[in-house]
Amino acid sequence: MSWKLGRRRRDDTAGDPVPAFRRPPGRLRRRLGATVRLLAALTIVGGLYTAAAPGITRADDTPPLSTAAQQGKELYETTCITCHGQNGQGVPGRGPSLIGAGSAAVEFQVGTGRMPLAQQEAQAEKKVPLYNWDQARQIGAYIQALGGGPQIPEGDLADRSDAAVARGGQIFRVNCAACHGYGLGGGALSSGKYAPSLEQTTPREIYGALLTGPQNMPVFGDSQLTPDEKRALIGYIQALQSDKTDAGGLGMSRIGPVPEALVIFLVGMVALVFATLWIAGKS
């Protein structure tokens, strides 16, 4: 009797349907679950990456332009945008990108009148500037805000102490005299280019040129010439600008260390030739 009752209970249990929570999930349900898990994982990874990368900011978090940069932006969009494009990204065939050029390059090019460029030629000529130096610095502040780059430091840019001038003279003779001349007069280069005269340049122009290397001039960053060496070099150039005396006599535009001897030799040779011809004619 007990055996039959037990068998009946097993048979009744076997006939019952499988509970819903024990049934294997269907294909659609499995795909939906996998999709939800993938989205959750991507959300977690994205949140962790955003938290671990503080340098990444939203466009809304971009700091506003300073007053000078905002004024420079207005000037830029009036004149410079035609060749260098909106936001300084450059225009193919017209002008290069200014991202990373820095305020030093803008101040030098705009402050000296080399930019805006009148026409495409071998070298940008220095001319009467369209903007004054304050406006050039404003445009430079805008370009600096766009992409950073070399900046001209504030304060005195020239060291006129005796030791600094002596050191600046050594730097000038090694790095600058070959192109700009020993007396700052400048000189011709290849392909229609030239090294301009430094007789009327200001310390800010020189410092900007050293940092950015316009035209054929090499760049003298802080790894090539330290800020103190740049100030010593500018001090030496200023000493030459203010010293108008020529201890050796006539300076011959200060184009080199031996121009007088060369002129004397050429004049002497011509005089000897004419003297010889005159004596031969008399005899």
Protein Blocks (a to p, Z undefined) as FASTA:
>chain_A
ZZmmmmmmmmmmmmpccdfklpccdfklmmmmmmmmmmmmmmmmmmmmmmmmmmbccfkl
pccddfklmmmmmmmmmmmmmmnoghhlopehiaccfehnajmlmmmmmmnopaccfbdc
fbdcddddfbdfklmmmmmmmmmmmngpadddedjfbdfbfklmmmmmmmmmmmmmmmno
pnlnopadeehiacddfklccfklmmmmmmnopajbccddfklpcfklmmmmmmmmmmmm
mmmcdfkbpeklonafklmmmmmmmmmmmmmmmmmmmmmmmZZ
